Amino acid sequence: MDKVGALKNKGNAALAENKFDEAINCYTEAINIDGNNHVLYSNRSAAYAKANKYDLALQDAEKTVQIKPDWAKGYSRKGSALAYLGRTDEAIAAYEKGLELDPNNSQLKDGLAEVRAQRNSSARGFPNPFASPDVLARLKYDPRTKDYMNDPSFVSLIQQLQRNPNLLSQKLQDPRVITALGVLMGIDMSQEEPMDTEPTYTPPPRKPEPKPEPQKEPEPELPENKKLAKEEKELGNESYKKKDFQNAIEHYEAALKHDPTDITFYNNLAAVFFEQKDYDKCIEYCEKGIETGRENRADFKLIAKAFMRIGNAHKRMKKYHSAKTAYEKSMSEHRTPEIKTLLSEVEKIIREEERKAYIDPVRAEEEKEQGNEHFKKGEYATAVKHYTEAIKRNPDDAKLYSNRAACYTKLAAFDLGLKDCEKCVELDPKFIKGWIRKGCILQGMQQASKAIAAFQKALEIDPNNQEAIQGYRQCTLESAGVGGDPEKIRQRAMADPEVQAILRDPAMRMILEQMQSDPKAVQDHLRNPDIAAKIQKLLESGLIAIH
């Protein structure tokens, strides 16, 4: 929608310079792209009003409030247009509706006061605005009407209104009269609010209406050789669709004999060889076609197509770097979503191939040993570098992630250590040290309930593991608050984002209140697995207890 914003800004600039038609054209073009943008209709309404096209200004103002009925400024536009059309009561209603939405809007307040004053003056027998002796002078020197005063018919019309004010209702269809009336009554469109530039919600563009198909002009007469080439190509296309590749080749080759300057025939032959899995020949004909196309200034889209087919052929032969080069050349000729997707896919394959080529378990073991040495010396940052290199060399070794997690723990980078532990137990769910290390990190992060779950996993693997037993006991005591300060337990629990989310849930707050007044109600709620899990979380955090 960058184009819509650019058109809107261009229209705003034109309107500021009183280039009304240019502003209207800019807003109209933007509306054709984004037909549900209320700001565009609002701005065009202002432009129409300044151009004295008040009926059109009213139509756009009504469209504005239809699209966004809760936008006060739309009612300001509507009230202004109605006022200029002499529909005072409707203008007042529009301004009042806007003030219901935005009671402090000064533009709406001023507009309402002005229109009410007009209505009150009319009710008291408002004097003829054209009867003043300086009317012609005021109209001559006002920039909005000075050009009109060069027209004798307009001057005559004003003189008629001076003599007979009852003619005014008949002449209001003339926009020049409405403009003159505005000048004499002191209504100045230049006092309106500035154009809207605030960001707005932009809905998806409307589907373009189907355009009538233009009548096809008769094709120019082709030379005899090109006629024959075209006939052979069409026969080749029919054979290609039927998978009759041999006949397709014969027809395309015949077309080339008649017209060897057309890249299309080379591309079609290459397509046949691609289907036959003769990729080398496919590439050969694509390259010949590109050379011929450049010599004869062929459409760059056809050259891009040939490069894309070369890329596809290399990809099928698993020559991914060559495929990447061909796709990049295709993009330099003509950038399309299809070629961008193909290039992204082959780049992904290349990265994966390079990753696999880098794997070397022997080198990984050497890096791990160096990491171990630095860990023993307390050089944890250096150890991380060696473990990281070891992981690149052997990314499926769970122990490497466990070792790096130990370094991160020493460096107090608990989030990185936790991530490595999760990868470790994902690769090897039976690796007990990974679960223990995860439990210790979670304990250090004061997430006792999650740490308990990790230690439980470790005990499922080895019920007698002392490190896991000790970790489980410590976390259980912390979670239950044995020997602890209740206020500290509450603070620790409230620091847990999961606990915070549960306590913010209105349904859970209602359930907890019900449990306090009716403890037996907990049995009913525990039948719901989701509620049971949340209650269990609150129990583990020590915030609630069930007796």
Buried (B, 14 or more C-beta within 10 A) or exposed (E): BEEBBEBBBBBBBBBEEEBBEBBBBBBBBBBBBBBBBBBBBBBBBBBBBBBBBBEBBBBBBBBBBEBBEEBBBBBBBBBBBBBBBBBBEBBBBBBBBBBEBBEEBEBBBEBBEBBBEBBEEEEEEEEBBBEEEEBBEEBBEBEBBEEBBEEEEBBEBBEBBBEEBEBBEEBBEEBBBBBBBBBBBEBEBEEBBEBBEEEBEBEEBEEEEEEEEEEEEEEEEEEEEBEBBBBBBEBBBEBBEEEBBEBBBBBBEBBBEBBBBBBBBBBBBBBBBBEEEBBEBBBBBBBBBBBBBEEEEBEEEBBBBBBBBBBBBBBEBEBBEBBBBBBBBBBEBBEBEEBEEBBEBBBEBBEEEEEEEEEBEEBBBBBBEBBBEBBEEEBBEBBBBBBBBBBBBBBEBBBBBBBBBBBBBBBEBBEBBBBBBBBBBEBBBEBBBBBBBBBBBBBBBEBBBBBBBBBBBBBEBBEEBEBBBEBBEBBBEBBBBEEBEEEEBBEBBEEBEBBEEBBEEEEBEEBBEBBEEEEEEBEEBBEEEEBEEBBEBBBBBBBBEEE
